[in-house]
Amino acid sequence: MKKHYGYILIAYVVMQLSSIVGVPLLYKIGVDVLAQPEEQVKAVVPGYWLVISFTATLLIVGMILRKDDRTTKLDRSAPLNAFNSFIWAILGVFMAFFAQSLAIRIEQALGIEMGSQNTKNIIGIIEQVPLMMMVAAIIGPILEEIVFRKIIFGSLYEKLNFFLSGLISSVIFALAHFEPEHVLLYSAMGFTFAFLYVKTKRIIVPICAHVAMNSMVVLIQSIFKDDLEDMIKEAEQIQGFIGGLL
């Protein structure tokens, strides 16, 4: 692994652990310096710290990647042209959702409860700090693709075949979401994004697919949450009506 890739991994890990210090510090500033109500500060501090830490890390990673000499196995291969890469980015969104739906079916068959607590927590934070939507939909996916696909998967792919590289990097990607019960769900997505990277030789392709996927989920879960709940209720009423007729 390249030395500067190690710096990126360190920056990412530090970001993940930074809330231990950052959240209390931000809370103290909000209460003691800005004299804001404690309950109000307590509700918004986690979201604002995530925005600060993710944004700062993305800037740091961007500066480090400027030193990239493009000597990896994937970099040495000729990338797909821009038009076909764009098509694969669009297809990648549908592929990721399809892989996710298959994983959900398997999890259901295994008796694993549906729903991601991680997603629920993020949506809850977005409700308190709308700016957090930018992190969930854009900054987070960009960082994850750089760390888990470009660096971890790319480094493994130098020595291993696609399946083993994809398996190892996808499981690490899944465990990094701290929902071990949904390791299959996240791994399926990781495999899809790794395939897009190998197919196009452009990290921007899985980045675009990941950003588009997360953006749709965030929009549905937050902005259109009430409309979605109304649709579900209407569907249940219609189902109940049909059931009554039968």
ABEGO torsion letter per residue (X at the ends): XBAAAAAAAAAAAAAAAAAAAAAAAAAAAAAAAAGBBAAAAAAAAAAAAAAAAAAAAAAAAAAAAAABAGABAAAABBBBBAAAAAAAAAAAAAAAAAAAAAAAAAAAAAGBBBEBAAAAAAAAAAAABAAAAAAAAAAAAAAAAAAAAAAAAAAAAAABBAAAAAAAAAAAAAAAAGBAAAAAAAAAAAAAAAAAAAAAGBAAAAAAAAAAAAAAAAAAAAAAAAAAAAAAAAAAAAAAAAAAAX
